[in-house]
Amino acid sequence: MFSCLILLAGCTVVESSPADPSSPSSIQTFSPTEPAAADLPAPGLPLSVSFVNPLSSRAEPEQLLVQAIDDAQQSVDIAVYNLSLEDVSDALLAADRRGVRVRLVMESDNLDSDAVQSLLDAKIPVLGDRRESLMHNKFMVVDGQEVWTGSMNYTPNGARLDRNDLIHLVSSEAAQDYTTEFEEMFTQDQFGAGSPADTPDPEITLSDGTQVEVYFSPEDQVADHLEKLIRSATQSITVLAYNWTSNPLADALVEQAENGLQVRVVMDGETAANSTGSDLERFQQSGVDVKVWRSDGLMHMKAIIVDGKIVATGSYNYTASADQKNDENVIIIHQSQLAAQYLAEFERIDQIAEP
């Protein structure tokens, strides 16, 4: 089946693909045991994180997204690889009906889900990237004031089964950065290597003083920033990686392990086994403390925690394709409290992962 989308760029023909299957699991955030209240996202904070964890009993990232859409007053812009969560599409439809401007950019291969079709039927504009490389972003900008990003696709598996993170930023500067990237794709039809490096404020300060760096690939040479981050570590590097085939980043990680730093990695087992050029074996042979995730769902996060103080996360896998071809986003956050939450999530995952 082929779909025709009539937008600013004209008629787009995209090949359909199977919708993401649903999972019956009741998936919540954080750990199997009840965490302290301080671990939960709190209203009004300029920065918070939630994690997809099938074993816990707290609020889901999915519910947080729906609530953010329900609270939107003016606009919701979404750039996401896949969307098949019907409660999210229902919230977008309701926002559209109350006069909120709703726009989406997606990977063309994933436009055939019922959730997306319901948006198209309501004349909500959805633009596919129409190219071989991936529109792999996962971010949402609400009212030009807040950003939701991380590793989570808007699918049942992504929100309820796979290990993912969802970052929430309240910052007009961050919102402007992500809106600029969205407009490049949606309005200017610029994807991949054709995207200009024009992020308004790549280094911003949140209202609580937290320093944040915002980058997009391929235009911002994200691998260079991540390599610099890895090489800046003086004590420890902790990584949750869906995939790793980037030799420059692997070189930096191995060298830091050889220098005596504590380097710990958990990778998705199936992806590592099936990826050409996977660095898993190299890590195993080089003194890196590496484990693989073989439990239900994917270990889908892409997070680097440095010295218990800095977190880099987003949609960007540690691969050449992510760096040079796909549309991706990465955020580097300098805050020890956030790093502590990621380290706690790493420990929960590491306990289940296998050597």
N, C-alpha and C positions, 0 to 999 in steps of 0.2 A: 504494500500500500504506500502511496506517496501523498504527501500533504503539500498544499500550496499556501504560503504565507505572504500576504500582500502588505508590505511595510514601506518605509522610506526608501529602502534599497530595491524595491520592486518585488517581483514574484520569486519566491525561494522554493525550490523543490528539494525535499530532504527525504532520505531513505529511512524508513521506519525500522525500529528495533524492538525486541521484547521489553515490556515494562518490567521494572524491578519487582521481584516477588515479595509478597507480604510475609511478615513473620508473626506468629501468634504470641511471641514473648511479650511480657509486660516489662518494658525496659525503663530504668530510672537512672538518675545520676549518682555518682560517688560510690562509696564502698558498700560491701555486703552488710556491715554493721552501721548503726546510725552514727553519723559524724557529729562533731560539735557544731553548734549553730553557726559559728564563725566560718565554717567551711562552705556554707551555702551562699549563692549570689544574693546580695541584699539590695533592695531598691535604693536608687539615688547614688550608688557608687559609680565612679567614672570607669571602672574596670572590674569585670568579673568573669569567671569561667565555670562551665558545667561540662561534665563528662558523661558519655553514654556508658552505662554499666548495667548489664542484664541482671545482676544479682541484687541490686539495691532497691530501696523502696522510697526514694525521694523524687522530686519533680524532674521530668524529662527535658532535655534540650528542645525537643519537638514542641512541648507545651510553651516553653519560653518564646520560641519563634511565633507561635500562634498568638500569644498574648501581645507580643510586640506589634504584630500586624493589626490586631484588634484595637490597639491603642493609637495607631497611626491617624494623624489628622490631615496631612497634606499629601504625602508621597511615600511610595514603597518601590524601590528599585532593587531588583534581584539579578545577580549573575551566578548561575548555578549549573553544574555539570548535568544534574539529573533532578527531576521533580516528579514524584509519584505519591507523595503524602497527601491524601485527600483532605485532611483537616487543614493543611496549609493552603491548598487551593481553595477550599471553602472560605477560609479567612480572607484570602485575596479577593474572592468574588464579593464578599460582604463589604470589604473596604472600597472596592470599585463602586458598589451600589450607593454607598454613602458619600461619594464624591472624591475619594482619595485617588490620586493618579497612581496607577499600577503599571509597571513596565518590567519585562524580563528579557534577559539574554541567556541562551542555553547552547549546549552542545547539540548540533543538528541531529545526531543519531538517536537522541533521547526525547524527541518531540512527540512521540506517539502514545504516551501514557494517557489514561483517562483523565488524570488530574490536569495535564496540560491542555487536553482537548476541551475541557470545560472552560478554561480561560479563553481559548480561541473562540469558542462558541459565544462567549460574552463580549467579544470584540476587544479583549485586553491584548495589547501588542506583545507578541513573543517573537524575538528574533533569534534564529539559529545562525551559527557561525559559518556554515556552508564551506567547510574545508577539511582536509584530511587530519591535520593536527587538532588537538583537543581544546575546547573552551572548558577548562578544568577548574575555573574559579568556584568558590562557594562563599559568596558574601551577599549581605542585604544591607541597604541603607534606608533608614526610616526618618522622614521629615527633615532631612539634611542635618540631623543632630546626633544620630547614633548609628553604629556599625555592628553587625553581627558577622563573624567570620570564623574560620577554623577548618577542620578536615571533614566535616559532616556533609554528605550529600543529603538532599531532602527526599529521602526514600525510606520505606519501612525498615529495611536492613540497616541503612546508614544511621537512623535515629533510634533504633531499638535493639540492634544486635551487634553491629560492628563497634569496635573500640574507637571512639572519636572524641574530639573536643569542640566546644562552641564558645568563642570569646565574644564578650559584649563590651563595646567601647562607647561611652557617652562623650562625644567631642565633635564640635562643628568642624575643626580642622581635619580630623580623621575622616569625617563624613565627606568633606570636600575632596580629599585624596581619592577615596573610593568612588565618589560620584564622577570625578574626572575620568577615571578608568572606565566606568560604566558608559559614559557619553562617547568615549572613543569607539566603543564597540557598537552601541545602540544607534547613535546619531551619525557618527562618521564612518561606520562600517570598517573600522581598522582593527585587525586581529593579528596576533602573533608578532612576527618580525616587522610587520607594518605599523605597529603601535609606536607612537612617539614617547620619548622619555620626558613627560611633562607633569609629573606629580607635583602639586602646588607646595606641599609641606612634607617632605619625606622624613623630617625629624620634628616631632611635636612633643609638647609637654601637657599632660593631662592636668585637671584641676587639683589633683592631690600631689602633683609634683613628679609623677611617674614619667620617665623618658621613653618615647616610643618611636621606632623607625618603621616606615611603611614602604614596601617595595613591590613591584610588579615585574613579572617576566613575560617575554624575554628582554624587554627594553632596559631594565635596571641592573643587569648583570648580577642576578641574585646569588649565584654560586660564589662570586667574589666576596660578597658581604658575609655569607655563611662561612666560607673558609677563614676569613678574618676573625669571625666570632670564635670558631673552634680554636684557632691558633692563639687567641687572646686568653684562653683558659689557663689558670695557674694551679688549680686543685682537682677539678672534676668535670667530666662531660657525660651527660646522661641522655640517651637517645631512644625515642620511639619512632620506628621507621617502617612504613608500609613497604617501601622498596628502596634499594640503594645500588646504583650502578655508576655513580659519578666518581671517576678516578681522582680528580683533584680534592674532593671532599673526603674520600677514603684515605688518600695520602695524608691529609692533615690529621685525621682521627688516629690513624696508626702511629704517626710520628709522636703525637701527644701521649699515646699509651706507652711508647718506647721511652719517652721522657720521664715516665714514672707517674703520670697523672692517673687517677681512677677513671677509667672509661668503661661505661656499661651501655649495652645496646640490646633492645628487643626488636626483632624484625618479624613481619608476617611470614610464617613458614611456607605456605603454598606459593606466595608470590616470589620469595627468595629462591625456591626450588625451580621455578619455571621461568625466571627472568634471565635472558642472555646477558652475560657480563655481571651477574650479581656479585657483590663484594662480600657475601656472607662467609665463604670459605677463606678468603683473605683475612677477614677479621678473626676467624677461629684460629688461624695459624699465627697470628701476630701478637697475641697477648691481650687482645680486647675481650672483655667479659661479655660475650654475646649469647643470647638465647633466641629461640624461635617460638612464635605463637602458633599452636596447633589446635586450639579450642574452637568452639562454635563462633562463627562470624569472623570478620577480618580484624587484624590489628592494623587499623587504617590511619592512625595518627601519623603526623610528620612534625615531630617536636624535638628540639634540642635545648637542653637545660645546661647552662654553663655556671660553674662555681656556686650553684645554689642561689644565683642572683639574677640571671637573665634567661628569658625564654624566647625561642624563635619557633613560630608555628604558622600554619596556614594550609593552603591547598597543595603546596609545592613538594612533590616527591624528589628525592635526591638522585635525579637522573638527568642525562643530557637532554632528553625530550622536554622535561619540565623547564630546563634552563634556556633552551634555544628555540623551541617550537610552540609549546602550549601557552595558552593564556593562564597565568597563575598569580597568586598573591601570597606574600609573606609579611609577617609582622614580627618585629623584634622588640620585646618589652623588658625594660630594666626595672624589675621589682622583685624583691626577695620573697614577699608574701605570695605572689603568684607562682614563683619558682617552687616554693614549698608545696603548693597544691599539686603542681605537675610531678614533683618528686614522690609525693604520696600516691598519686595515680600510677606512676611507674612501678612502685613497690607492689601495688595490687596486681598489676599485669605481670610483673616479673615472678611473682609467686606461682602463677599458673603456667607461665612459659616453660619451655624445655631447653636444656643445654644442647 
